[in-house]
Amino acid sequence: MPELPEVEALRDFLGDHLVGKEIARVLPVAISVLKTYDPPLTALRDATVTDVGRHGKFLDVTAGGLHLLIHLARAGWLRWQDSVPATPPRPGKGPLALRTVLTDGQGFDLTEMGTTKRLAVHLVRDPADVPGVARLGPDPLADDFDRDAFARLLEGQRRQIKGALRDQSLIAGIGNAYSDEILHVAKMSPFKLTTSLSDTDISHLYTATRTTLKDAVERSRGVAAGRLKAEKKSNLRVHGRAGQACPVCGDTILEVSFSDSSLQYCPTCQTGGKPLADRRMSRLLK
C-alpha cells in the first residue's frame, strides 16, 4: 500500500508533470473506482491543473476550481504515460481503473491489482467533502507537528501503539509498513500500550516517526513513479523481511499474522528477545 512517503513522491512527480496543463478527459474504466457523481468528471474537460496536493494518503489534483481526490488503497498505483493510447480503454479488461488524458497527449492511468477493489476517486468542490479526508488527523511531517503535539494525540488513548500509528484519524499517512519501520527505529514492541509510554518513550517514538518518514521522503524524491515501489521495498529494514537478519543486531526478524495483514519486528531490538504470540498460529495449534 502506498503510504505518506510514496504519496508525497507522487505529488511531487505529478506537480512537475501536470501543473499548467489542460485536461482533455477523465475516463473511469472500473465501475467501482468513482465514488462521486456531482460534479461529473466532464466538468474537468479543458480545465487547467493549478496544483497537486496531498492529504495523508490522498492525492489532490486541483483543476478548474475542483479537486480530484485519489486514494490508491492497498493495491492501487499510478502509471504515467508520455503518450496515451488513442484507442479508448475497454472496461473490465485488466487492472486499469481510470485514465486521465491531457490535451498534449500525455496523461496517467490508475491501476488496481487483485479482486478486492478499494481504489477510490472523488471529484469534489472541497476536499473536506470526502469523509476520508475530513476525518484525517494531523500530518506527521507538518512544521507544527512537534513532540508536544504528538504527546497530546496519545493522551487518553489505551491501545497498542502499532494500531495507534496506523489510525488515520489520529495521525495521517502512516500504514502497515512504516509503522513497523518506526517501531523498529524506536526499539519498541508493536504491542506496547500507549498508556504505558513514559515521557522518554514518547520522545523516542516521536523522533523515530519524523526521521523514518523524512528519510523515506528524501529517498523517494525525484524517483519516477514507476520505480517508487521498488525503492520503498529495497529500503525497508524489517517490514516484509520475516526470516531475514535484522540489519541492526543480526537477530532473525519475526512476524505476527492477522486475518488480512501481518507485522514484522526484531525480538532483540524491540521485545527484549521474546517472540510475540502469533495469534493465527496459536489457533492452529489448539
C-alpha positions as CSV (number, residue, x, y, z in Angstrom):
1,M,0.0,0.0,0.0
2,P,1.4,3.4,-0.9
3,E,1.9,5.4,2.3
4,L,2.9,9.0,3.1
5,P,6.4,8.9,1.6
6,E,5.3,7.3,-1.7
7,V,2.2,9.6,-2.0
8,E,4.4,12.6,-1.3
9,A,6.7,11.5,-4.1
10,L,3.8,11.0,-6.4
11,R,2.6,14.5,-5.5
12,D,6.0,15.9,-6.5
13,F,6.0,13.9,-9.7
14,L,2.5,15.0,-10.7
15,G,3.2,18.6,-9.7
16,D,6.1,18.6,-12.2
17,H,4.1,16.9,-15.0
18,L,0.5,18.3,-14.6
19,V,0.5,21.9,-13.3
20,G,-0.2,24.3,-16.0
21,K,-1.5,21.7,-18.4
22,E,-5.1,21.2,-19.6
23,I,-7.2,18.1,-19.0
24,A,-8.8,16.7,-22.1
25,R,-10.8,14.0,-20.4
26,V,-11.0,11.7,-17.4
27,L,-12.3,8.2,-18.2
28,P,-13.4,5.8,-15.4
29,V,-12.8,2.3,-16.6
30,A,-13.7,0.2,-13.5
31,I,-17.3,0.6,-12.2
32,S,-16.1,0.7,-8.6
33,V,-13.5,3.5,-8.8
34,L,-15.6,6.7,-9.0
35,K,-17.3,7.5,-5.6
36,T,-18.9,10.8,-6.5
37,Y,-21.2,12.0,-9.4
38,D,-21.7,15.7,-8.7
39,P,-19.9,17.4,-10.2
40,P,-19.4,15.0,-13.1
41,L,-16.0,14.1,-14.5
42,T,-16.9,16.0,-17.6
43,A,-16.5,19.2,-15.6
44,L,-12.8,18.8,-15.8
45,R,-12.8,19.0,-19.6
46,D,-10.4,21.8,-20.7
47,A,-9.7,22.7,-17.1
48,T,-6.1,23.7,-16.3
49,V,-4.3,21.9,-13.4
50,T,-3.3,24.6,-10.9
51,D,-1.9,22.4,-8.0
52,V,-1.2,18.9,-6.8
53,G,-1.5,18.4,-3.1
54,R,-1.6,15.6,-0.5
55,H,-3.9,14.9,2.5
56,G,-2.5,11.9,4.3
57,K,-2.6,9.1,1.7
58,F,-4.9,11.1,-0.6
59,L,-3.6,12.8,-3.8
60,D,-5.4,16.1,-4.6
61,V,-5.3,17.3,-8.2
62,T,-6.8,20.8,-8.4
63,A,-8.2,21.9,-11.8
64,G,-10.9,24.4,-12.7
65,G,-11.6,25.0,-9.0
66,L,-12.4,21.3,-8.4
67,H,-10.5,18.7,-6.6
68,L,-9.8,15.2,-8.0
69,L,-9.1,13.2,-4.9
70,I,-7.3,9.9,-5.4
71,H,-6.8,7.2,-2.7
72,L,-4.7,4.3,-4.1
73,A,-5.7,1.9,-1.2
74,R,-3.9,-1.4,-0.8
75,A,-3.3,-2.5,-4.4
76,G,-3.7,0.7,-6.4
77,W,-1.0,2.6,-8.3
78,L,-0.4,5.5,-10.7
79,R,1.3,4.9,-14.1
80,W,2.4,7.9,-16.1
81,Q,2.2,7.8,-19.9
82,D,4.1,10.2,-22.2
83,S,1.7,9.2,-25.0
84,V,-1.7,7.9,-24.0
85,P,-3.0,5.3,-26.5
86,A,-5.6,6.7,-28.9
87,T,-7.8,3.6,-28.5
88,P,-10.3,4.1,-25.6
89,P,-9.8,1.6,-22.8
90,R,-12.2,-1.3,-22.6
91,P,-14.0,-1.7,-19.2
92,G,-13.3,-4.9,-17.3
93,K,-10.1,-5.7,-19.2
94,G,-7.0,-5.9,-16.9
95,P,-6.1,-3.7,-13.9
96,L,-6.9,-0.3,-15.4
97,A,-9.4,1.6,-13.3
98,L,-9.2,5.2,-14.5
99,R,-7.4,7.2,-17.3
100,T,-6.7,10.9,-17.3
101,V,-5.6,12.4,-20.6
102,L,-4.1,15.9,-21.1
103,T,-4.6,18.0,-24.2
104,D,-0.9,17.4,-25.2
105,G,-1.5,13.7,-25.3
106,Q,0.2,12.8,-22.1
107,G,-1.6,11.5,-19.0
108,F,-1.8,8.9,-16.3
109,D,-3.6,5.7,-15.5
110,L,-4.8,4.5,-12.2
111,T,-4.5,0.7,-11.8
112,E,-5.5,-1.8,-9.2
113,M,-4.5,-5.4,-8.9
114,G,-6.5,-8.2,-7.3
115,T,-10.2,-8.8,-6.9
116,T,-10.7,-6.6,-3.9
117,K,-11.4,-3.2,-5.3
118,R,-10.7,-0.3,-2.9
119,L,-9.1,2.3,-5.1
120,A,-11.2,5.4,-4.8
121,V,-11.6,8.6,-6.9
122,H,-13.7,11.6,-5.8
123,L,-14.4,14.8,-7.7
124,V,-15.5,17.5,-5.2
125,R,-15.5,21.2,-4.7
126,D,-13.9,21.0,-1.3
127,P,-11.5,18.2,-0.1
128,A,-13.4,18.1,3.2
129,D,-16.4,16.8,1.3
130,V,-14.6,13.4,1.2
131,P,-15.2,11.7,4.6
132,G,-11.8,10.0,4.5
133,V,-10.1,13.4,4.2
134,A,-12.4,15.1,6.7
135,R,-11.5,12.6,9.5
136,L,-7.7,12.8,9.0
137,G,-5.5,13.6,11.9
138,P,-2.5,15.9,11.6
139,D,0.2,15.3,9.1
140,P,3.3,13.9,11.0
141,L,5.7,15.9,8.7
142,A,3.9,19.3,9.2
143,D,6.0,22.1,10.6
144,D,3.7,22.4,13.6
145,F,3.7,18.7,14.5
146,D,6.2,18.8,17.3
147,R,6.8,16.5,20.2
148,D,4.2,18.1,22.4
149,A,1.5,17.8,19.7
150,F,2.4,14.1,19.3
151,A,2.1,13.6,23.1
152,R,-1.3,15.3,23.2
153,L,-2.6,12.9,20.5
154,L,-1.7,9.9,22.7
155,E,-3.4,11.3,25.8
156,G,-6.5,9.3,26.7
157,Q,-5.6,6.5,24.2
158,R,-5.5,3.0,25.5
159,R,-4.4,0.8,22.6
160,Q,-1.4,-1.0,21.1
161,I,1.0,1.6,19.7
162,K,1.1,-0.2,16.3
163,G,-2.7,0.4,15.9
164,A,-2.4,4.0,17.1
165,L,0.3,4.8,14.5
166,R,-1.9,3.4,11.7
167,D,-5.1,5.2,12.8
168,Q,-5.6,7.8,10.1
169,S,-7.9,9.8,12.3
170,L,-5.1,10.1,14.9
171,I,-2.1,10.6,12.6
172,A,-2.4,10.9,8.8
173,G,-0.4,8.9,6.3
174,I,1.2,6.0,8.2
175,G,0.3,2.5,7.2
176,N,1.4,-1.1,8.0
177,A,4.9,-0.8,6.5
178,Y,6.1,2.4,8.0
179,S,4.6,1.7,11.4
180,D,6.8,-1.4,11.5
181,E,9.8,0.6,10.5
182,I,9.1,3.4,13.0
183,L,8.7,0.9,15.9
184,H,12.0,-0.8,14.9
185,V,13.8,2.5,15.0
186,A,12.2,3.4,18.3
187,K,13.1,-0.1,19.7
188,M,9.6,-0.5,20.8
189,S,7.2,-3.5,20.8
190,P,4.2,-3.1,18.4
191,F,2.0,-4.5,21.2
192,K,3.1,-1.9,23.8
193,L,0.2,0.0,25.2
194,T,0.0,3.8,24.7
195,T,-0.9,4.1,28.4
196,S,2.5,2.6,29.3
197,L,4.6,5.1,27.4
198,S,6.9,7.2,29.5
199,D,7.9,10.7,28.6
200,T,11.2,9.3,27.2
201,D,9.3,6.7,25.2
202,I,7.1,9.4,23.7
203,S,10.2,11.4,22.7
204,H,11.9,8.4,21.2
205,L,8.7,7.4,19.3
206,Y,8.2,11.0,18.0
207,T,11.8,11.2,16.8
208,A,11.6,7.8,15.1
209,T,8.3,8.8,13.4
210,R,9.7,12.0,12.0
211,T,13.1,10.7,11.0
212,T,11.8,7.5,9.4
213,L,9.2,9.3,7.3
214,K,11.6,12.2,6.4
215,D,14.3,9.8,5.3
216,A,11.8,7.8,3.2
217,V,10.5,11.0,1.5
218,E,14.1,12.1,0.7
219,R,14.9,8.7,-0.8
220,S,11.8,8.9,-2.9
221,R,12.2,12.4,-4.1
222,G,12.9,12.6,-7.8
223,V,12.3,8.8,-8.3
224,A,10.0,8.1,-11.3
225,A,6.5,6.9,-10.4
226,G,7.2,3.5,-11.9
227,R,10.2,2.9,-9.7
228,L,8.7,4.0,-6.3
229,K,7.5,0.6,-5.2
230,A,10.9,-1.0,-5.7
231,E,12.6,1.9,-4.0
232,K,10.4,1.6,-0.9
233,K,10.8,-2.2,-0.7
234,S,14.6,-2.1,-1.0
235,N,15.0,0.3,1.9
236,L,12.6,-1.3,4.5
237,R,14.6,-2.8,7.4
238,V,12.0,-5.1,9.0
239,H,8.7,-4.9,7.2
240,G,8.2,-7.7,4.7
241,R,11.6,-9.3,5.8
242,A,10.5,-12.1,8.1
243,G,13.1,-14.8,8.4
244,Q,15.9,-12.4,7.4
245,A,18.6,-10.9,9.6
246,C,18.0,-7.6,11.4
247,P,20.3,-5.0,9.9
248,V,21.0,-3.6,13.4
249,C,21.6,-6.7,15.6
250,G,21.6,-9.7,13.3
251,D,18.7,-11.5,15.0
252,T,16.1,-13.1,12.9
253,I,13.1,-10.9,12.0
254,L,9.8,-12.4,13.1
255,E,6.2,-12.0,12.0
256,V,2.8,-11.9,13.6
257,S,0.0,-12.7,11.2
258,F,-3.6,-11.5,11.3
259,S,-6.6,-12.2,9.1
260,D,-5.7,-9.8,6.4
261,S,-2.3,-8.4,7.2
262,S,0.9,-9.1,9.2
263,L,3.6,-7.2,11.1
264,Q,7.3,-7.8,11.3
265,Y,9.7,-6.9,14.2
266,C,13.1,-7.8,15.6
267,P,12.8,-9.5,19.0
268,T,16.3,-8.4,20.2
269,C,15.8,-4.7,19.2
270,Q,12.1,-4.4,20.2
271,T,10.8,-7.0,22.7
272,G,13.8,-8.0,24.9
273,G,14.4,-11.1,22.9
274,K,10.9,-12.5,23.5
275,P,8.8,-13.6,20.5
276,L,5.4,-12.1,20.3
277,A,2.4,-14.5,20.2
278,D,1.3,-15.2,16.6
279,R,-2.4,-15.5,17.1
280,R,-3.1,-17.2,13.9
281,M,-0.6,-20.0,14.7
282,S,-1.9,-20.2,18.2
283,R,-5.4,-21.0,16.9
284,L,-4.0,-23.7,14.6
285,L,-2.1,-25.4,17.4
286,K,-5.1,-25.7,19.7
